[in-house]
């Protein structure tokens, strides 16, 4: 644990399905001045890997500092195929530890960690949608209940799914504004406290349906958006599940012209949320809390948004579009600025928050605090790796494990084809090198690293996977 002069306030802002590569500060096409400004004043983690590409497992990892196989929430808790509705018995959360240490804790927006509400995990002040009662198992997207303008649907043999559209309501009537207003209201209350606070603000977007209001809906000209570099993806050497997922999502045969208005709405939603983040950060400064508050921005996971041959949403895919998320930390007490290029896992926010608050970090976590690298981004050692896993969501039991370094990625799929990508030569993960003899040494190195991680974190799959890896 790193010593600090005073216990800071902590503001953690989480978006839902915000892929890192679209943000301005990550070189992306979206206008995100608030997030970009946050990055300019702090540390941006270039390669932050979500522990899974599914909401509930990641959100449970934020709370616990454990990979899903450690905390027990393996797939989305609101689905009828949920394997577990709550964290495993005995698992400790940062919110409970901060509460015991005297922090005031607030939670605004999406929860999605189980049927136990945030109040039962240590949060004092909870603001959720009016129709979400205490104990509900999901703070889901509620905006799709609005009748959208210019709707786009995915089609199935016996139904359809709303993918995108324009929210006809004024900004002030949207759920996104509701969340930012609620967060600002709690900041005003917390300014009068004589104890530090930790506030979580979890936006429900840009998760589909991608539905920004005006002027954000018209911010991006759909016809001018070029196709993703991997939109034309020959998946013949990749797991068969990937083509099946396109079938299941109802987007078979979509051309780039079909995807352009959808992507334009996603970009607009990202920019809308960025503007609301800007409102919250402006309020933080206006309340004279900016110099005493550490601000963290990340997302649970990304979104395919037409990448890799027209994939939609997420699922049995561990591409960077869904696994690489933003992680930006602005700490007014340290001089750290710039970019940390070593791969990290987003579940490290749990021990980092405790470290910031000078609260002892429990033993047995799967990751360490990032505070040393926030102070000095260049101090992160070379050769690090980050990991992710998938256990099935809408797919029954379907296991995948992934190891990602700065330069390579290996995906172990016991139910199908493994994947190996050279991220320097092939940053868009088009060419699966797993059977390429010239990558034999790299393949074995990554397999060994993945096996060692599985054993070290008590992954149940390690019992059988180590025979192959």
C-alpha positions, 0 to 999 in steps of 0.5 A: 500500500502506498502512503498518501498525505490525506485520504482522497475522495474517489469518483469512478465513472463507468460506461457500458459497452464503450470500446476504447478505440473510438475515443479521441484520446485513444486515436478514435473518431469520436468527439470526446473532449471531456474524456480526452481532457481527463486523460491529458491531466492524468494517466491513460492505460493504453491496453486495459483488458476487461476480465470478460466481455459480459456485463455482470462478471466484469462488474463483479470483478470491479467490486472484488479484484477477482476474475469471474472464476474467483468471485463466481459470477460467470454470466449475466445475472438477469438471464434465465441461464445465469449460473450464479445470481450472487457473488460466492460466499465470503468474497469481499468488495471494496465498497464494504471495506471503504464503508468500514474505513469511514468513507461515504459511498454513493452509487448511481445508475446501472448495477447488474451484479446480482439480486442483492442491491448496492445498499447490501454491498456497502453503499450508503446512497443509491440512485437507480431508475424509478422502476428498479426496486431494492433487490432487483437483479439488474439495472438494465437499459430502460431507454429502449422503451421509448419509441425511437425515430429512425429505428434499425432492427436486427431480424430473426425468424420469429422476431426482431431486436431494436439496434439503434435509433434517435431518442426523440426526447430532449436531453433533460428527459433522458436516463443519461442526463438523469444519471449525471444529475443524480451524481452532481446532486450527491457531489453537492451533498458530499461537499458538506461532509467531514469524511471522504467519499467514493462515488460510482456513476454507471451510465447505461450506454452506449450499450444498444439500442444506440439511441442518442438524442439530438444534437448527438444523433446527427453529429456523425454523417453515416455516409462518411464513416469508413468501414472498420479495417476488419469489416471484411474478415475471412473467418475460415480459420477462426472458431465456428461460433463466430459465424453462428453468432452473426446468425444468432444476432440477426445481422446476416448479410448486413453490408457496410451501408447497413451498418453505417447508420448504426455506427453513427448512432453509437458514435453519437451515444459515446459523444453524448455520454462524454458531454454528461461526464463533462458536466459532472467534472465541471460540477466537481471543480465548481464545488472545489472538489477537483483537487481532493478527488481522484477520478477514474474512467473505464467501461465494463467492456466494449462492443463489436458494432459491425467489426469482424465481418459484421459482429453485433454486441458481444459473446464468444469473442475475445477481440480487442473491440470487446475486451480492450476498454478505456482506463484513465486515472487523474490523481491530483496528489501525484505528478504522474501524467502520460501513457502506461503501455503495459497491459493491465486488467480493469479488475485492478481498480478494486485494489487501486481504490483501496490503495488510494484510500489507505485501506489494507488490500486483502490477500488473495486478490488476482491483481495488484494496485495500479497506484505505483504506475499512476505515479510513474507510468513508465515504471510498469515492467515490460513483458506484462500480460493481461487476461480475460475469460468467457463462460457462456451467455446465451450459449450455455456452458462455453469456456474461453481463456485469453492472454494478451501481451503488448504484441500478441494475443492467444485465445484458448477455446476448448470447444473450438479453434484456438486463436493467435494474433500478432498484434504488431503485424496484424493489429486488427486481428484478421489472421489467425496464426495458431497453425502457422509453424513460424509462430510455434515458439510464440504459441508455446510461450503464450500457452505456457503463460496462460496455463500458469495464470490459470493455475495461479488463480485457481481456475477450475479449467486448469485441471484439464487445460494444463494437459494441452497448454 
